[in-house]
Amino acid sequence: MTGVDVPQIFAVCVAEFGDRVHVVGDQWGAPSALPGWTVQELVRHVVEEDRWAPPLFAGATIAEIGDRFSGDLLGTDPVGAFDTAAVSALDAVREAGAMERTVHLSFGDLPGAEYALQLAADHLVHAWDLARSIGADDRLDPAAAAALAAWFVPVQPLYRQAGVIGEPVPVPAAAGPQARLLGMMGRTP
């Protein structure tokens, strides 16, 4: 995406998710907005992604990382686990040259900027999922939602084909960027 500060968008999206993690309170075992997942499982998913980011940005392959991030990543302090993983992911994205570096993902090699946008979108959409799960404010940063909605238009068929998002949910033509992004990601805004 030309003219987009990808590390800044990623930072905003991490903060959006983190804001919701910090207000989960005693709702860790509650069902999440994602069928079959609890709030804790949703947060664990994002923590796992954040833990994968540093080695992937450093050039490691999926095979080299192996099952390093399997199991309980949250321990007795899920908020602290998220905070620690988020800082590591932010550092990896902000590292000089990270956006131009090749990242080896399970479905192929991509530029670091593309991987960072994938991570940003996941953080932002899961911020909405988490907010819905715990009754928190579900309004997302409008600039980040707009940038990610524009990025996602051409790549959404690939995500759908890979089975990582649901079918699109139609939204009105005049819907804002948050609703457009959520609809493309299979959520009912």
N, C-alpha and C positions, 0 to 999 in steps of 0.2 A: 504494500500500500504506500504509494508515494505521498510524501508530506505528512505522514502520521508518525508521531513519536511513540513507537511501540513500547519501549521500556516504561514510559509514563503511563500509557494505557494499562499496561500490566500492573503497575503499582496501584493505580486507582481501583482496578478490579480486585486485587488482593485485599486492599483496604475495605472494599465493600463487603467481601465475604468475612473478613476479620471482624468488622463491626457487628455482624450477626453472631459470630462465634462467641464474642464476649458477652452476649446477653442471653445465651442458651439457658443459663441457670441450672435448674434441676430437670430439664426436659431432654436429657441425653437419650433416654430410652423411648421417647415418644416417636410415633410413626412420622416419617418425613413425607414431604409432598411427592417424593418419588416412590411409587408402589414397591413394597417389599423391603424398603430401607428404613432404618431408624435414623434419627438425627445424628447419633454417634457414627453410624455407618456412612452417612453423607459427609460428615466432617473428616472421617478417616480417609475417604476417597480423595478428597482435596489435599489432605496432608500427604498422602502417598504420591500424588502428582508433584507436589512441591519438593518432596524428597528425591524424586527421579530427575528433576530439572538440573541440578548442579552436575551430576555425572554425564548426563546427555549433552549439556552445553559444552562440557569439557571434551567431548568426542567419543565417549564410551558407547558401546553398542548395547542393545537389549540383552544379548547373550552374556556380555561381560558383567552386566549388573546382576543378572540372574534373579534370584529370589531374595535379594538383600532387603527388600522393603515389604516382605510378606509378614503376616501376623499382626499383632497388636501394636500399632504405631502411636496410640494415644495414651496408653498407660493410665495412671491415676490423675493425670493433669492434661486433659484434652486441650484446654485453652493454651497452656504453655507449649504443648506439642505443636499446635498449629502455629503459634508465634515463632517458634524456633525454625520450623520448616519454611515458613513464609519468608523469613529474613534470608535464609540460604537461597531460596528460589529468586528472590529479588536481587541478591548479590550476583547470582549467575546471569540473570538477564541484563543487568547493568554493566557487566564486565566488558571492557573494551574489546571490540570485535565479535561479541557474542551474536549480534544480529546477522552478521555476514557468514558466520561459521556454519558448516554443514552439521546437522543433527541427524543421527541415525535412529529412526523410529521403527515401530513394528511394521508399518506399511510402506516404508521407503525413506529415502534421504530427503531432507528439506532444509531450506535456509533457516537459521536461527530465528529470524523475524517471524516466519510463518508458524513455527512451533510456539513462540511467545504469544502470538495472537490466539492460537488454539487454547493455550493455558489461560489467557485473559478471559476468553469467552466462557470457558468452563467455570472459572471463578465467579464471573458476573452472573451467569445463569444460575449457578448453584447458590449464590447469595440470595437470589429471588426464591429458589426452592427452600432454602433454610429459613428465610423470613416468613414464608407461608407456613412452614412447619411449626414455628414457635410463636406465631402471632406478632412478629416484629414488622416494622416499616418495610414494605416491599418495593419502594421506589428506588430505582437504580440511577447512577450517575448518567445524566442525559448525553453528555459528550462521549463517554465511553460506549454507551449503548448505540449511539449513532455510528461511531467508527466501526464497531464490531458488526453491526447489522449490514453496513456497506461491504465489509470484508467477507461476510458469510454468504451473501447472495450467490456468488459464483461457485463456492466450495460446498454448499449444503448438499448437493446430490452425492458427493463423495462420502460425506458423513452418514447419510441415510443408507447408502449402499453398504457401508461398513457395519451398519446396525448399531451405531452409537447414539443415534437420536431417533425420536419417534417421527411419525408422519407429521407434516406441517399442519398447523392450525390456522385456518383463514382469519385474517384480521381486516378491519375496514381499511380502505385505501388511504384514508386520512389519519390512520393510527400513528402514534409517535414511534420513535426508534426503539424504545423499550418493548412495546407491544409487537413491533415487527420482528425484533430479534427473538423474543420469546416464542412467537408463533412459528418462526422458522425452525426453532429448536424443539418443536412439538409440545410446547406448553400453551395452556389457555390463559392468555393474559387477562 
